[in-house]
Every structure is written in structure tokens, then in C-alpha cells.
């Protein structure tokens, strides 16, 4: 398997999407499986939606849904983000990585709750702050999984790393919307490759900013 050299990767939306495209092509089957697992586990949240008529059954289902969304799903999503980072670095991607999050359970859950709370409060405050917070905290999951930071440190480090890159991240988010729309137009099946490309691109941007701020670590050999 070809190992992609990420050592010269520099911050840039175009560069991130270009590198993300190469990552998708090289590790397509691995990342296809990752995205499929996440998508399947997200599905219960979609079928739990109701029309607003509250009864005990709906109430209990809603409570279960909130617990599922905040206490389980983040573990899977954070682990998936770690696997995208591994792909960017040309490291071996293993399905067992989905279980890694359970070893770091408390930090993941608290980091996710803190991020959701900050971004949510920002959207309540005339929307614009929410967009800013969402862009500046985009690296939180990577930092929790990759650098093993606690929730507060991850939020602070993401804010520091994204300084000067806010507009670039915002632009990537806008482009991502059109990539997802293109995936939907392609008989819906294109949504999976679209998600792989977008996730790989944001992981590439994280690595690029990390290269800029910390230098390039020695990659682990792929097996």
C-alpha cells in the first residue's frame, strides 16, 4: 500500500481538499468502512425523531436518544477522526481503533459536551458567534484522540491552533456543503465518498496546522 508523505503539507483549503482526495483514493476501502460504521450508528438518532406529540413512550425514547447521542455516539465519532488522522500519516488503520475511545471515555464525553455547549450558546447569541466558535473548535476531537488532551486543554489548544485559520475553515465548511449536495445528486450513493473526502480534508488541515506549529513527527511505518 502506498504511504502518502504528509511532511510538506501546509495549511490551505485547496491543499487540504487536494490531500484529502489523495487520502480517499489510497485508503478508500478502509475509510469507507469507517464512514459506514459511523453512519449506521447515527441512524438510530434519525428514526427517534417524532412529530412533537409527547407520550410516555416518546418521552422515554427521547431520553434514550439524548443518552445515546451524548454518551455513546461521540466515542465512535472521535475514534473515526483518529483513524482519518492515521490515514493522513500513512499509518495502519485498524477497526479495533473504534474501541480506543472507551479507554478515554470521560475526556471524550466531556470534550464533546463542552464543545456543543460553547457552539450552541454562540448560535443562541445571534448565530455569528456560534459559527466562529464552531470554526475555532474544529480540532477538539483530533486533540483529544491524537494528543490525549483533557477537555479544557483541547478547547484551548484548538482555539490557539486555529488562530489565523478561521476563514479558511469556514470556507472549507461551505465547500463541504456543496460536496455533500453533489453526493446526494449522484443517486445518494455519492454521499459516502463525499463524507470520506470531507473528513479526510479536515484531518489533513489539522495535520498541516500541526506541522506548522510543532514540526513534523516521524511517521509510524505502515504494515
N, C-alpha and C positions, 0 to 999 in steps of 0.2 A: 504493500500500500504506500502511495506517495505521501511523504510528510511535508506539509506546507511550511515554508520558512516565514515566520512572523517577526523576525528580529528587526526588520527595517520598516515595520508597519508604523505609519504616522497618523495622528488624528486628522480626520477629514470625512465628511459624509459620503462623498463619492468613493473614497478609498475604502471606507468601511463596507459599503454595499458591494464594491468590486471584490474585496477579500471574502466577504460573506458568500458571494456567488461561487467562488472557487471552493470554499469550505463545503458548501452544499453539494457541489459536484463530486468532491473527493470522498465525503463521508455520507452520501445520500442515504444509504440503507440504514446506517447506524442512527442518523438523526431522524429519519422517517419513523423508526421505531420509537424513539424518544418522544416525538411530537404526537404520535398515535396514542401512546400511553397517557400523556397529559390530556389529550383531547377526550379520550374515553372517560377518564376520571373527572373531567369537568362536566360531562354530560348529566350526571345526577342533579347538578345545580340548575340546569335548563328545564328538566322535567318537574322540578319542585316549584316552578313559578305557577301562581294561581291568579284568578281574576279579581281578587280582593274580598271575596266572601269568606269571612272568618268563622271557623267552627273549631271544635277541639282537635279534630284530625288535622286540619290545615295548620292550626297553631303549633301542634307538636311537630308537624313536618317542617314548619318554618324554623323552629328551634333547632331541629336536627340539621337543617340546611345551613344555618349560621355556624353551628359547631363544625360541620364538615368543611365549610368554606374557610373558616379562620383557624381551625385546629388540626386539619389534615392536609388539605389541598396545597397550602404553602410548602409543606415538606417536599412534595412531588415537584412543584414548580421550581423551587430553589435547587433541587438536585438536578433538574433538567438544565438549568442555567449553568451549573458546574460542568455538565457534560458538553455543552456548547463551548465553554472555555477550553476544555480538554481538546476538542476538535480544532479550535483555533491554534493551539500549541502543538498540534500533531501528536498528541498523547493517545494512549489506548483508551477507547471508550467501552465501558462495561456496563451492562444492565444493572449489575449489583449496586452501582452508584446511586440508584434510587433509594437504597436503604441507608446511605450515608447520612441523609438528613435526620434520621431518627436518633443518631448519635449526638446531633447538635440541635435537638428538638426545641428546647426552650429559647435559644437565641433566634432561631428561625421564626418561631411563632411571635415572639416579642418584636423582632425587627419588622415583620410584616404588619403587625398591629400598629406599630409606631409610624410606619410609612403611610399606611392607609389613613390613619388619623390626621397626620400632617397635611397630606394632599387633600383629604376630604374637607378639613377646616379651610384650606386655601380656596377650594371651589365654592364653599359657602360664602367666603369673603369676595364676592364679585367675580368669581371664576378665574381671573388673570393670575392671582397668587397661586391657585391650585395648579395651573399649567406650569408656572415657574418651579414650584416645589416638585412636581412630577418629573420635570426635566433634570433637576439638580439631584434627585434621589434615585435616579435610574440605575446606579451602580450598587445599591444597597445589597441586593441578593448576591451579586458576584463577590462582594467584600466579605459577607458573612460566610459564604461557602469556600472561597478561594483563600482568603486571609484569616479566616476564623475570628473575625471581629465580633464583639458583642454589639447589641442593637444600637446603642447610643454612639459608640465609636464608628460603626458602619455608616450611620446617618451623617456624622460629622466628616468622615473621610470622603464619602460620596460628594458631599457639598464642596469639599476642598478640591477634589479631583475634577469636578465638572465646572469649576470656575473658568470662565472664558470659553466654555464649550456649550453653553446653554442654547444659543441659537442653532448651533449645529445639531444638537439632539432634537430640538423642536422640529427642524427641517426634516430630519430622518423620520420622526413620528408622522409627519404629514405625508412623506413619500410612502411610508409603510401602509398608510390607509389606501392609497391607490394600488399598491402591490396586492393587498388583500382583496380589493374590488376586482382587480384583474383575475385573481384566483377564483373568485366567485363566478365571474363571467365564463370562465373555462369549465363549464358544466359542474361547478362546485369542487370537483376533484383537485383543482389547482390550488385550493386553499391550503392544503398540507405543504406543498413545495413553497408556497408564499410564506407560510409561517416559519418554515425552516430557514429560508433566506433572511427574513427579518430578524429572527433570533440570532442567527449566525453573524449578521451585520452589527447588531448591538454588542455582541460578545467581542467582535473584532474591534469596535470602538473602545470598549473597556480595555482591551489589551494594548491598543495604541496609546491611550492616555497613560496606562501603567508604564509602558516603555518610556514615555516622555518624563514621567515623574520619578520613577525608581530605577530606570535602566532595564535591560533585558536579562532575565534569568536564564540559566542553562536549561534547555528543554529536556524532559524525560524521554528516553528512546521509546518509540512505538514498537509494539511486539506483534 
